[in-house]
């Protein structure tokens, strides 16, 4: 701050007043920073927790730094008070004021550290200048504040997912109570969340890797709440849902009947199509629907079984329709070959080869195959392709 050392000439009265003004401003700033740090919410929380891991190690050092801060500040304040009293005297002693303001006047005594501020950082008695005391306070404050800020940031990131998961589980617990059912799944989720919260609370700095576990806890709680809400809705809508399901099973039965009918038709009209047996799930689905009546008031189980049955019904309906489409596709393939044969016959007429004996033989062979039941699709495909190639050669020859 531009002050003379203790071994130099005394400061002027103007220099003393300037130094006192600046030191007073420094004292107010440092005191405000210390009070802000002491009153920080995370400091209060850290002071009351049994911390572990990385957080425990860093907080132990930060706690010692905070104790050192107050120790240094008390020594700094005492010297400044003495200097202000000396300046207020009738005839100020400039040599004494210079020694206080610029010399090693801050006496640090380990026994002066209050019991409530002592820590594992052992104080060493010495005498330092106000500038050195201020520099040490600044260094200690920065490190302690950085630790507090890191803990605060870690908690700010890690605790919200846990809080949201807690809220979801509380809502799920209310829903389970309303259904009148115990929920061991929720019990397990509660226990797992309690373990996570303990780790996050006591060692936030060492819990950065828990992000996926916290997300999973939130997802599990949210999923369980959704399941319980579906069970509650089912209790209000059971008759309507089972009625809709019964109607949908009727659609499955109709689709399976159509698939059998199409398969029977194809087997009469197509040679060895290799079609599998059409699905026949409607009767089993009706049995599963009837079995839901035995579940009684176990709404969670009933909701799960009903949802599984609804999915099974939709899958059975899709299979039945796919089987009908697959079988019907063989008839479509035959009809497509018939259309192709007619189109190439018309092309032969346009090329002036309507009476070509060779083409007539090829056409007749293909037509006989396509219009004979059952139709051999493999042979018919080969015959149409031969007829097509013959006409293409004629067209190329001009």
N, C-alpha and C positions, 0 to 999 in steps of 0.2 A: 504493500500500500504506500510505498515511498517513505517509510519511517526510517530514522537513524537507528543503528544498533546501540546496545547498552553501553558499549565502550566509546562511542562518539560524543560529540558535544550535546548538551541538553537541547531538547526541542524548544521552539519558540512557543509563546502562549497561543499564538494563532494556530500553529501546527498541532498543539495539544487539543485545542477546541475542535479542529477539523477531524483529528483522529477519534476523539470521543464521539463526535456526531456519526462518523462512519461505523465505529464499533457498535454504537447503539442500534443503528439500522441492521447491522449484521446479527446482533443478538435477537432482535425482533423476528427477523427472517428465520433464523435457525430455530428459535422457540416455536414458531408457527409450524415449521416442517416437522419438528419432533412431535408436537401435539397431534398433527395430522396422521403421522405414522402410528403413534400410540393408539389413536382412535379409529384406525382403519378396521373395517369389519373383519377382514381376513386375519388381522393380527389378534383380534379378540377370539376368533374361532381357533386359531392355531394355539393360542395360549391355553385353551381349555381342553385340548385333545391329546390323547396318547398317540403321538405320531410314530410312523414306522418308515423303514426303507429310506429312499433318497430324500423324501420330504422331512423325515425326522432328522437326518444328518444336516441338511441345509438349514432347517429351522433352528437347530441347536446353535449353529454358528451365528445365524441372524439374531437370535435372542441375545447372545453374548455381545454382538455388535451394537444392538440397541442399548444394552446396559452400559457399554463403553461410551456411546454417544451421550447419554445423560451424565455420566461421570465427567467427561470432558467439558460438557456444557456447564456443569456446576462450577468447575474450576475456572472456566472462561468468564462466567457471570460474576464470580467472587472478585476476580481481578478488576473487571470493569466497574463493579460497585466501589471498590477501593479507589480507583482512579477518579471516579465522579465525586467521591467525598473529598479527595485531595484537591481537586480543582475547585470545589466550592469553598475551600478555606480562604481566609482573608488574604493571605499572601501565598499563592500556590508555589509548592516546591517543584520547580521544573525538572530538576534532576530525578526526583522520586517519580514524578509523572512519566518521564522518559523511560525510566527503568520498568515501570508497570506496563506501559503501552508498547514498548519496543523490545524489552529484554525478556529473558526466561523467567517470567513472573508467575506463570500458571503452575502451581504446585499440585501434583497428582499424588494423592495418598490412597493406597488400596483400602485402608480401613474406612475411607469416606464413602465407599460404594454402599448404598443401602442394601439391606439383606434381600429385599424383594427384587432388586435389580442385579443381584450377583448371578454369575453363570459360570460355565466351564472355562470361559476366557478369563484367565487370571490377570488382574491388573498389576502393573509394575510401577512403583513409585518413581517419579522423576519431575523435573522442572522444565517447562517448554515455553515458548513465546505464544502470544495470542495467534499469530499467523500459523504456527505449526498446529496449535489446537484446532483452529478453523479448518486447516487442510485435512487433519485426521478425521474430524467430524464429517466433512464432506465425503471422504472416501468410505467411511463406515456407513453413512446414510445411503449412499448409492448402492452398496452391496446388499444391505438389509432390505432396502426398498425393492431392489431387483428380485430378491427371493420372494417377497410378499406379492409382487406383481405376477411372478411366474405361477405361484400357487393360485392366485385369484383367477388367472387366465385358464389354468387347468380345471379348476372347479367350474368355471363358467362354461367350459366345453363339455365336461363329463357329467355334470349333475342334471342338466335339463332332460337328456334322454331317460335317466332314471326317474325323474319327477313325472315325466309323461307316462312312463310305464307304470308307476305307482297309481296314477290317476286312472289308467285303463284297468288295472287290477281291482281298484276300489269299485269302479263301475261294474266290473264283471262279478265281484263278490256280491254286490247289491242284486244283480240279476239272478245269480245262483240262489240267493236267499229267497227272492220272490218266487222262484220255481220250486222252492222247498226241497232242494237237493244238495247234499254235500258235494264238494268239488275237490278231489285230491289233486287234480291238475293245477288248480290255483294254489293249493298248499305248496306244491313243488316250485311253482313260479315265485311265490313269496319268499321261500327259503333261498332260492338262487339270487333273487334281487337283493336280499339282505346281505348276502356275502359280497356281492358287487359293490353295494353302497359302503360297506365297511372298508373295502380296499380303496375305493375312490376317496372316501372321507379322510382316512388316516394316511394315505400316501398318494395324493393327487399327482405329484411330479413323477412317480414311478408307475402310473397307471395309463400312460399314453397308449399302450398296446391293447387296452381294454375296449377300444372303440367298437370293434366288431361284436364283442360280447354284449355291450350296451345296446347296440342296434338289434341284436338277436333277442335280448330281453324285452325290448319295446315291441318288436314284431310278434313275439309269442304272447305277450299280454294283450295286444290288439287283436290277434287272431282268436284268443280265447273269449274275449269280449264279444267278438262277432258271432262266434258259435253259440254263446249263451243268448245273444239277442235273437239269433235265428230260432233257437228253441222257444223263446218267449213268443215270437211271432207265430210259430207253429201251433202253440197252445190255443191261439185265437183263431187259427185258420185251418185246423186239421181237417175238418170235413170237406172244405172246398178243395184243399190240395189233394186229398186222396181221391176225390171225385174226378179232378182233372187227370190224375195219374191213371185211374181206371179207364178213362176215355182214351188216353194215349196208348195204353196197352191194347185197347181194341184196334187202334191204328196199326200197331205192330202185327196183330193177328191178321188183319186185312192185307198188309204188305207181304207177310209171309205166305199167305194163300195165293196172292198174285205171283210171287216168285215161284211157287210150285207149279202154278198153271202155265207160266211162261216156260219153265223148264220142260214140262210135259210136251208143250207145243214144239219146242226146239228139238226134243228127242224124236218126235215124229217126222220132223222136216229136215233135220241135219244129221248126217252120218257121224256117229261117235264123237260128239262135241266135247266129251271129257268134263262135263259140268259136275261140280260138287253137289252134294245134297243141300237143298235150300235150308236156311236156318229155321229153327222151330223153338223159339224162346217164350212165346206168349203165355203158354200154360205155366211155365216156371215163374214168370214175372207175376202172374196172378196169385200164385201161391205165396210169393214173397210179400205181396201187398196184403194178403189175408193175414200173414204172420205178424204184421205190424200191430194187429189188435192185441197180441199177447204181451206187448211191451208195457202196457198200462200207463202210469203217470211218470215214467222215467223219460222226461222230455228231452234231455240231452241225447240219450241213446236213440230215442225215437227220431229226433231231428237228423242224427247222423245216418241212421238206416234209411230214412225216407230220402235224404239227399242222394245216398248211394243208389237207391232203387230208381230215382228219377234219372240219374246218369245212365244206369243200366238200360232203362227203357229207351232213352234216346239213342244209345249205341246199337241196341237191337233193331230199332226202326231203321237206322242208317244201314245196317248190314242187310236187312231184308230188301230194302230198296236197291242197294248196290247189287245184290244177287239177281234181282229181276232185270236190272239194266244190263248186267254182264251177259245173262242168257239171251235177252232180247237183242243184244248187239250182234249175235251170230245170225239172226234173221236179217238184221240190218246189213250185215256183210254180204249175205246172199243177194239181197235186193240191190246193193250197190254194184255187185258184179253183173247182175242182169242189166242194170242201166248202162254200165260201161260197154257191155256186149252190143246193146242196141245202138249206142252212139257210134261205135266203130263200124257196125253194119251200114249205118247211114253214110259214114265217110267213104266206105267202099263204093256205094252208089254214086256219090259225088265224083269219085275218081274214075267212074265209068267201068267198074269191075263187078257190076251186080251179077253177071253171069259167070264169073271166074269159078271154075270147078274146084280148084284147090282151096280157095277161100270158103266156098260153100261147105266143103268137108270140115274145115276147122270150125266154122260157125256152127254147123250141126252138132259137132262133138261137144262144144261148149254149151250150146243150148240144151242138149239132152241132159247134161249134168245139172244144169241150173234149174231145169223145170221138172226134174225127177225127184220124188220124195221117197226116202230121205235123201237130201242133197249132200254129195261128198264135196265139202268146201275146198279141201286141199286140191283135189283133182280139178275142180271147176276153176280155181284160181290159176292153175297152170294152163288150162285150156284157153281161158280168156287172154292170158298173157301171150300165148302162141299166136292167137288170132290177131292181137294187137301188133305184134312184131311183123307179121306178114303184111298187114296193111301199111305199116310205117315204111317197110322196104319198097313197096309199090309206089308210095308217095314220093320217096326219095329218088326213085328211078325215073320219075316223070311219066 
